Amino acid sequence: MHSGRLDAVPTTNVTPVTAADALVRTLKALADPMRLKLVTLLAAAPDEELCVCELTGPLDLSQPTVSHHLKVLADAGLVTREQRGKWAYYRLCANALPVLDTVTLAALH
């Protein structure tokens, strides 16, 4: 019988983030056309990184909007962020490249 108390709820069934959960988060992040374009721009960057200020023009978006999209990509584990003064620089995570290759290949078939 349920007692109605919060401390009576079992917590042993809480599962950690699974590989499937991580993949879903990654795919959701890449499902947005602007975020996919951001990933493409970062992948093509000569120094393998770009400042937010370098991304606003090619996307025709404001800095806060670009920063929001980059945060979503960072939360999904696709990019890293380094703060330098007032600007943030982003680069693709090394572990993101195989995922991006897989997604790209799947999209082409």
N, C-alpha and C positions, 0 to 999 in steps of 0.2 A: 504494500500500500504506500502511496506517495504521501510524504509528510508535508509538502509544500514549502519546506525550508530550502534555501539555496545551498546550505552546506551538505544537504543530503544528495545533491546531484553528483554522480560519479565523474571524476576527472581523468580516470585512467584510459578512457577511450579517445582522448584528444590525440590526433595524429599529426606528425610533423609535415611540413611541406614536402610533397612527393615530387618526383620528376615530372609527373603529368601536370601537377599544379604549376610548376615552374614553366613548363612548355606552354600552357594556356596563357600565363601572364606574358610570356614573350610574344606569342602570336597576337594577343590583344594589343600589345604595344605596337607591333608592326602592321596591324590592320589599318591604322590611320595613314592616309596618303602622305601627309606632311611629315610624319615620323619616319616613314619609309624613305622619303626624299632626304631627310636629315641623315639617316644611316648611309645612304648612297653618297652624300656629300662628304661625310666623315671618312668613308672608305677611300674616296678619291683624293683626299687632302694630301698635299705634298709632304707635309711634316707629320702626317698621321694624326693631327689634331687641329681643331678650329676654335676660335673664340666665338662667343655668342654674337658679337658685333659683326663677324664675318658671315653669319648665317641669315641675318635678317633680310638682306638684299636679295639673295637668290630665291628665298621663299616668299618674299613680299609680305612678310609678317612683322609685327612689332616685337621688340625685345622681350617683353613679358610673355608673349604667346610662344615664342621660340623657347624661352627658358622653361615654360610649362611642359612643352613636348619633350625637351631634353630630360626633364625630371622624370617623366613617365618612362623614358628609355633607360635612365639610370636605375630606377626602381625595379625594372625588369632585368637588370644585370647586363644590359647591352652596351652601355657607355660608362666611362668614369669621368669625374669632374675634378679639375684642379683650379683653385682660386688663386689668381695673381692680381693683387691690388683690387681694383673694382671690377675686373673682368673675370669671367669663368671660362676655362678652356676645357673642351670635351674631346675624348678620343674613344674609339671602339675598344671594348674589352677583348683581349685575345681569345677568351673562351666563347665570345659571341660569333666569331668568324665561322666556325663549323656550323652553328645553328643557322646563320644567314645563308651559307652555301646550300644547306639542306632545304630551307624555305624557298630559295630561288630556284633550285632544281625542281622542286615539287610544283612550283607555279608554272614552270615551262612545259610540264607534261600534261 
